[in-house]
Amino acid sequence: MNESSLNASTVLEDVPCAIVPTQFIRSWRHWLLRPTEHSRPDMIDNTLFICEHDKLVFDPNNPADLDPSISIIKRTEWDYLESL
């Protein structure tokens, strides 16, 4: 993963995306830059985006609902992470 990962304030039109916790992205980038100094993050935990009814707690189509805890990545990057 590289700097093409986006924060929630950036909107991509007509590009399949995934939403992941910003903390995971930060940890991943730290590990990529210095793998001997940082632990590789081993899991993406998206449970903070789901309510007790198994629905999203925000509207991904409404930029006002996106906050700094949410990062948007391209679907191709999600597929790569998922494969690991």
Secondary structure, 3 states (H helix, E strand, C coil): CCCCCEECCCCCCCCCEEEEEHHHHHHHHHHHHCCCCCCCCCCCCCHHHECCCCCECCCCCCHHHCCCCEEEEEHHHHHHHHHC
